[in-house]
Amino acid sequence: MVTSRAFQIDLSEALITLGGGLQRVLLPVIDLFNHHQDAVSTIWYESLNDTICLRTRSTWSTGDEVHINYGNLSDATLRLQFGIGLKE
């Protein structure tokens, strides 16, 4: 299975379960946000209205690029999963 740009989400309460628990899912639009290790963000599944939600708790000003945190991942994992690397 291809997992590039896929996020791991807990879908145990999804209306249609694919085995329940943590699943790797593609999230169009959310995957357009760039990663930053200092960004504070959460992505979760909301079973009440069957949606994926994104919340960022970092402070942003008008015109700032909004980043999310893909997780505490190694440089190798970031390159493999998301096509980005933090080290030059």
VEXMIMAR-533282 format. One record per residue: x, y negated, z of N, C-alpha, C in turn; residue number from 1. Coordinates in nm, 4 decimals. Layout:
# residues N
[site [X Y Z] [X Y Z] [X Y Z] NUM]
...
***
This chain:
# residues 88
[site [0.0841 0.1180 0.0000] [0.0000 0.0000 0.0000] [0.0887 -0.1245 0.0000] 1]
[site [0.0477 -0.2233 -0.0741] [0.1185 -0.3506 -0.0781] [0.0711 -0.4353 0.0395] 2]
[site [0.1670 -0.4874 0.1152] [0.1282 -0.5689 0.2306] [0.1874 -0.7085 0.2256] 3]
[site [0.2437 -0.7479 0.1129] [0.3006 -0.8804 0.1022] [0.1930 -0.9857 0.1258] 4]
[site [0.2231 -1.0818 0.2116] [0.1340 -1.1912 0.2495] [0.0095 -1.1437 0.3246] 5]
[site [0.0137 -1.0233 0.3791] [-0.0990 -0.9711 0.4558] [-0.0796 -1.0025 0.6042] 6]
[site [-0.1879 -1.0331 0.6720] [-0.1857 -1.0620 0.8145] [-0.2467 -0.9452 0.8902] 7]
[site [-0.2017 -0.9264 1.0144] [-0.2552 -0.8192 1.0971] [-0.3627 -0.8779 1.1887] 8]
[site [-0.4861 -0.8275 1.1745] [-0.6020 -0.8798 1.2467] [-0.6742 -0.7638 1.3161] 9]
[site [-0.7260 -0.7893 1.4368] [-0.8055 -0.6882 1.5072] [-0.9472 -0.6905 1.4509] 10]
[site [-0.9831 -0.5843 1.3818] [-1.1166 -0.5738 1.3213] [-1.2031 -0.4696 1.3915] 11]
[site [-1.1750 -0.4432 1.5180] [-1.2490 -0.3386 1.5892] [-1.3975 -0.3704 1.6030] 12]
[site [-1.4360 -0.4984 1.5931] [-1.5775 -0.5344 1.6031] [-1.6374 -0.5729 1.4686] 13]
[site [-1.5678 -0.5391 1.3599] [-1.6171 -0.5741 1.2265] [-1.7448 -0.4976 1.1959] 14]
[site [-1.8312 -0.5585 1.1149] [-1.9566 -0.4935 1.0772] [-1.9297 -0.3649 0.9995] 15]
[site [-1.8282 -0.3679 0.9134] [-1.7852 -0.2473 0.8413] [-1.6439 -0.2180 0.8874] 16]
[site [-1.6238 -0.1104 0.9595] [-1.4916 -0.0816 1.0124] [-1.4133 0.0057 0.9159] 17]
[site [-1.2848 -0.0174 0.9136] [-1.1939 0.0602 0.8302] [-1.1017 0.1410 0.9204] 18]
[site [-1.1574 0.2035 1.0213] [-1.0763 0.2752 1.1172] [-1.0615 0.1976 1.2476] 19]
[site [-1.1106 0.0742 1.2500] [-1.1086 -0.0061 1.3717] [-0.9693 -0.0530 1.4092] 20]
[site [-0.9622 -0.1374 1.5094] [-0.8348 -0.1856 1.5601] [-0.7634 -0.2782 1.4638] 21]
[site [-0.6310 -0.2832 1.4768] [-0.5501 -0.3723 1.3948] [-0.5453 -0.3247 1.2504] 22]
[site [-0.5737 -0.4175 1.1596] [-0.5707 -0.3879 1.0160] [-0.4904 -0.4982 0.9472] 23]
[site [-0.4207 -0.4619 0.8407] [-0.3513 -0.5611 0.7580] [-0.4500 -0.6073 0.6520] 24]
[site [-0.4735 -0.7384 0.6458] [-0.5717 -0.7940 0.5534] [-0.5126 -0.9130 0.4785] 25]
[site [-0.5580 -0.9318 0.3551] [-0.5213 -1.0495 0.2781] [-0.6184 -1.1609 0.3132] 26]
[site [-0.5651 -1.2804 0.3377] [-0.6475 -1.3938 0.3787] [-0.6227 -1.5115 0.2845] 27]
[site [-0.6929 -1.5115 0.1690] [-0.6764 -1.6235 0.0768] [-0.7035 -1.7556 0.1474] 28]
[site [-0.6346 -1.8558 0.1134] [-0.6352 -1.9904 0.1700] [-0.5509 -1.9944 0.2977] 29]
[site [-0.5741 -1.9068 0.3938] [-0.4922 -1.9073 0.5150] [-0.3467 -1.8774 0.4789] 30]
[site [-0.3241 -1.7909 0.3808] [-0.1858 -1.7593 0.3443] [-0.1169 -1.8728 0.2693] 31]
[site [-0.1891 -1.9808 0.2392] [-0.1274 -2.0979 0.1766] [-0.0548 -2.1863 0.2783] 32]
[site [-0.0872 -2.1712 0.4070] [-0.0183 -2.2481 0.5107] [0.1226 -2.1935 0.5275] 33]
[site [0.2195 -2.2827 0.5382] [0.3573 -2.2415 0.5592] [0.3827 -2.2057 0.7041] 34]
[site [0.4792 -2.1160 0.7235] [0.5190 -2.0709 0.8569] [0.6178 -2.1685 0.9194] 35]
[site [0.6021 -2.1910 1.0477] [0.7034 -2.2602 1.1266] [0.7057 -2.1935 1.2636] 36]
[site [0.8261 -2.1598 1.3102] [0.8372 -2.0839 1.4354] [0.7874 -2.1615 1.5570] 37]
[site [0.7796 -2.2951 1.5491] [0.7311 -2.3738 1.6627] [0.5815 -2.4041 1.6563] 38]
[site [0.5173 -2.3693 1.5476] [0.3731 -2.3948 1.5353] [0.2966 -2.3035 1.6309] 39]
[site [0.1906 -2.3564 1.6869] [0.1039 -2.2785 1.7764] [-0.0274 -2.2577 1.7037] 40]
[site [-0.0537 -2.1328 1.6638] [-0.1761 -2.1052 1.5878] [-0.2283 -1.9660 1.6216] 41]
[site [-0.3565 -1.9479 1.5959] [-0.4223 -1.8199 1.6199] [-0.5132 -1.7898 1.5018] 42]
[site [-0.5093 -1.6654 1.4572] [-0.6004 -1.6177 1.3529] [-0.6755 -1.4993 1.4123] 43]
[site [-0.8087 -1.5011 1.4032] [-0.8870 -1.3928 1.4620] [-1.0134 -1.3685 1.3814] 44]
[site [-1.0712 -1.2516 1.4065] [-1.1981 -1.2131 1.3448] [-1.3100 -1.2469 1.4406] 45]
[site [-1.4114 -1.3154 1.3916] [-1.5287 -1.3523 1.4708] [-1.6456 -1.2647 1.4264] 46]
[site [-1.6821 -1.1680 1.5097] [-1.7856 -1.0719 1.4707] [-1.9258 -1.1332 1.4668] 47]
[site [-1.9505 -1.2400 1.5440] [-2.0827 -1.3007 1.5502] [-2.1306 -1.3460 1.4120] 48]
[site [-2.0402 -1.4058 1.3333] [-2.0799 -1.4511 1.1997] [-1.9940 -1.3883 1.0892] 49]
[site [-1.9211 -1.2814 1.1236] [-1.8440 -1.2024 1.0274] [-1.7460 -1.2888 0.9477] 50]
[site [-1.6637 -1.3667 1.0204] [-1.5679 -1.4553 0.9550] [-1.4293 -1.4412 1.0172] 51]
[site [-1.3296 -1.4816 0.9403] [-1.1931 -1.4935 0.9902] [-1.1721 -1.6401 1.0259] 52]
[site [-1.1169 -1.6670 1.1434] [-1.0995 -1.8034 1.1920] [-0.9522 -1.8354 1.2107] 53]
[site [-0.9181 -1.9604 1.1904] [-0.7826 -2.0108 1.2126] [-0.7921 -2.1332 1.3017] 54]
[site [-0.7096 -2.1347 1.4058] [-0.7019 -2.2517 1.4936] [-0.5547 -2.2839 1.5133] 55]
[site [-0.5199 -2.4098 1.4968] [-0.3848 -2.4542 1.5268] [-0.3913 -2.5474 1.6467] 56]
[site [-0.2995 -2.5312 1.7378] [-0.3001 -2.6121 1.8601] [-0.1812 -2.7064 1.8667] 57]
[site [-0.1125 -2.7179 1.7551] [-0.0025 -2.8126 1.7478] [-0.0601 -2.9521 1.7250] 58]
[site [0.0178 -3.0548 1.7515] [-0.0247 -3.1919 1.7301] [0.0139 -3.2344 1.5893] 59]
[site [-0.0831 -3.2836 1.5137] [-0.0600 -3.3268 1.3763] [-0.1076 -3.4702 1.3589] 60]
[site [-0.0389 -3.5424 1.2737] [-0.0799 -3.6782 1.2369] [-0.1269 -3.6770 1.0928] 61]
[site [-0.2020 -3.7784 1.0545] [-0.2486 -3.7897 0.9167] [-0.1294 -3.7850 0.8224] 62]
[site [-0.1387 -3.7012 0.7208] [-0.0319 -3.6884 0.6215] [0.0702 -3.5810 0.6534] 63]
[site [0.0686 -3.5251 0.7764] [0.1614 -3.4178 0.8122] [0.1246 -3.2891 0.7413] 64]
[site [0.2263 -3.2095 0.7079] [0.1997 -3.0744 0.6589] [0.1628 -2.9876 0.7784] 65]
[site [0.0537 -2.9153 0.7679] [0.0086 -2.8276 0.8763] [0.0733 -2.6906 0.8578] 66]
[site [0.1390 -2.6441 0.9630] [0.2031 -2.5129 0.9626] [0.1266 -2.4189 1.0555] 67]
[site [0.1416 -2.2902 1.0297] [0.0944 -2.1885 1.1229] [0.2128 -2.0995 1.1563] 68]
[site [0.1975 -2.0176 1.2577] [0.3034 -1.9267 1.2983] [0.2641 -1.7854 1.2576] 69]
[site [0.3435 -1.7243 1.1704] [0.3146 -1.5887 1.1225] [0.3453 -1.4837 1.2291] 70]
[site [0.4080 -1.5242 1.3375] [0.4413 -1.4315 1.4448] [0.5903 -1.4331 1.4739] 71]
[site [0.6280 -1.3699 1.5822] [0.7678 -1.3609 1.6217] [0.8329 -1.2481 1.5413] 72]
[site [0.8679 -1.2796 1.4172] [0.9164 -1.1782 1.3236] [1.0619 -1.2046 1.2871] 73]
[site [1.1335 -1.0975 1.2579] [1.2724 -1.1122 1.2156] [1.2784 -1.1759 1.0777] 74]
[site [1.3951 -1.2291 1.0420] [1.4132 -1.2884 0.9110] [1.3870 -1.1849 0.8015] 75]
[site [1.4321 -1.0616 0.8236] [1.4109 -0.9556 0.7248] [1.2622 -0.9268 0.7055] 76]
[site [1.1858 -0.9239 0.8141] [1.0413 -0.8988 0.8046] [0.9705 -1.0141 0.7352] 77]
[site [1.0097 -1.1378 0.7662] [0.9499 -1.2534 0.6993] [0.9757 -1.2481 0.5488] 78]
[site [1.0962 -1.2083 0.5089] [1.1286 -1.1981 0.3665] [1.0468 -1.0877 0.3000] 79]
[site [1.0358 -0.9735 0.3664] [0.9638 -0.8591 0.3096] [0.8135 -0.8828 0.3041] 80]
[site [0.7551 -0.9312 0.4138] [0.6099 -0.9450 0.4238] [0.5557 -1.0714 0.3572] 81]
[site [0.6321 -1.1817 0.3660] [0.5786 -1.3101 0.3237] [0.6619 -1.3813 0.2170] 82]
[site [0.7776 -1.3251 0.1836] [0.8605 -1.3838 0.0799] [0.9330 -1.5103 0.1236] 83]
[site [0.9496 -1.5275 0.2543] [1.0204 -1.6453 0.3061] [1.1310 -1.5997 0.3995] 84]
[site [1.2289 -1.6861 0.4194] [1.3351 -1.6574 0.5149] [1.3721 -1.7845 0.5882] 85]
[site [1.4065 -1.7718 0.7144] [1.4421 -1.8881 0.7944] [1.5912 -1.9166 0.7869] 86]
[site [1.6707 -1.8120 0.7678] [1.8157 -1.8283 0.7612] [1.8578 -1.8489 0.6168] 87]
[site [1.9561 -1.9326 0.5974] [2.0048 -1.9613 0.4613] [2.1116 -1.8616 0.4222] 88]
***
